[in-house]
Amino acid sequence: MKTAQDIIDLIKEAGAEDAQSIRATLEDGAALLALGITDEDQEAVELAHDLISHEA
């Protein structure tokens, strides 16, 4: 199971450069699945979304 920071790091490695891009990816189920982020990571995805929303 991934942490919120793991998920944010994966999204950044995939090319997201700012909080808006990261947030958009966090809200795109297909993009998350393509990055290997599954339903079992849902809690961490929600936490990552909260973290990114506070950065913006």
GUDREN-875890 format. One record per residue (C-alpha): x, y, z; residue in three letters. Coordinates in steps of 0.05 Angstrom, whole numbers, plus 5000, padded with zeros to 4 digits. Layout:
BEGIN
<c1 = X, c2 = Y, c3 = Z, res = ALA>
...
***
This chain:
BEGIN
<c1 = 5000, c2 = 5000, c3 = 5000, res = MET>
<c1 = 5026, c2 = 5069, c3 = 4981, res = LYS>
<c1 = 5030, c2 = 5131, c3 = 5024, res = THR>
<c1 = 5004, c2 = 5199, c3 = 5003, res = ALA>
<c1 = 5075, c2 = 5222, c3 = 4991, res = GLN>
<c1 = 5089, c2 = 5160, c3 = 4948, res = ASP>
<c1 = 5030, c2 = 5177, c3 = 4905, res = ILE>
<c1 = 5050, c2 = 5250, c3 = 4898, res = ILE>
<c1 = 5121, c2 = 5229, c3 = 4880, res = ASP>
<c1 = 5095, c2 = 5180, c3 = 4827, res = LEU>
<c1 = 5053, c2 = 5234, c3 = 4796, res = ILE>
<c1 = 5111, c2 = 5283, c3 = 4795, res = LYS>
<c1 = 5156, c2 = 5230, c3 = 4763, res = GLU>
<c1 = 5103, c2 = 5221, c3 = 4709, res = ALA>
<c1 = 5110, c2 = 5294, c3 = 4691, res = GLY>
<c1 = 5064, c2 = 5335, c3 = 4735, res = ALA>
<c1 = 5099, c2 = 5401, c3 = 4749, res = GLU>
<c1 = 5052, c2 = 5438, c3 = 4795, res = ASP>
<c1 = 4997, c2 = 5428, c3 = 4846, res = ALA>
<c1 = 4942, c2 = 5438, c3 = 4794, res = GLN>
<c1 = 4970, c2 = 5382, c3 = 4750, res = SER>
<c1 = 4979, c2 = 5336, c3 = 4810, res = ILE>
<c1 = 4908, c2 = 5350, c3 = 4833, res = ARG>
<c1 = 4880, c2 = 5336, c3 = 4763, res = ALA>
<c1 = 4916, c2 = 5269, c3 = 4762, res = THR>
<c1 = 4891, c2 = 5252, c3 = 4831, res = LEU>
<c1 = 4820, c2 = 5263, c3 = 4805, res = GLU>
<c1 = 4831, c2 = 5220, c3 = 4743, res = ASP>
<c1 = 4818, c2 = 5147, c3 = 4758, res = GLY>
<c1 = 4847, c2 = 5123, c3 = 4692, res = ALA>
<c1 = 4911, c2 = 5162, c3 = 4702, res = ALA>
<c1 = 4918, c2 = 5135, c3 = 4773, res = LEU>
<c1 = 4909, c2 = 5064, c3 = 4748, res = LEU>
<c1 = 4961, c2 = 5075, c3 = 4694, res = ALA>
<c1 = 5010, c2 = 5095, c3 = 4749, res = LEU>
<c1 = 4995, c2 = 5031, c3 = 4788, res = GLY>
<c1 = 4952, c2 = 5066, c3 = 4839, res = ILE>
<c1 = 4893, c2 = 5021, c3 = 4856, res = THR>
<c1 = 4830, c2 = 5020, c3 = 4899, res = ASP>
<c1 = 4872, c2 = 4995, c3 = 4957, res = GLU>
<c1 = 4908, c2 = 5063, c3 = 4955, res = ASP>
<c1 = 4844, c2 = 5104, c3 = 4958, res = GLN>
<c1 = 4856, c2 = 5129, c3 = 5029, res = GLU>
<c1 = 4926, c2 = 5153, c3 = 5010, res = ALA>
<c1 = 4898, c2 = 5186, c3 = 4946, res = VAL>
<c1 = 4848, c2 = 5225, c3 = 4987, res = GLU>
<c1 = 4903, c2 = 5247, c3 = 5036, res = LEU>
<c1 = 4948, c2 = 5267, c3 = 4978, res = ALA>
<c1 = 4891, c2 = 5308, c3 = 4949, res = HIS>
<c1 = 4883, c2 = 5344, c3 = 5016, res = ASP>
<c1 = 4958, c2 = 5357, c3 = 5020, res = LEU>
<c1 = 4962, c2 = 5385, c3 = 4949, res = ILE>
<c1 = 4899, c2 = 5427, c3 = 4958, res = SER>
<c1 = 4931, c2 = 5462, c3 = 5018, res = HIS>
<c1 = 4995, c2 = 5476, c3 = 4978, res = GLU>
<c1 = 4959, c2 = 5511, c3 = 4922, res = ALA>
***
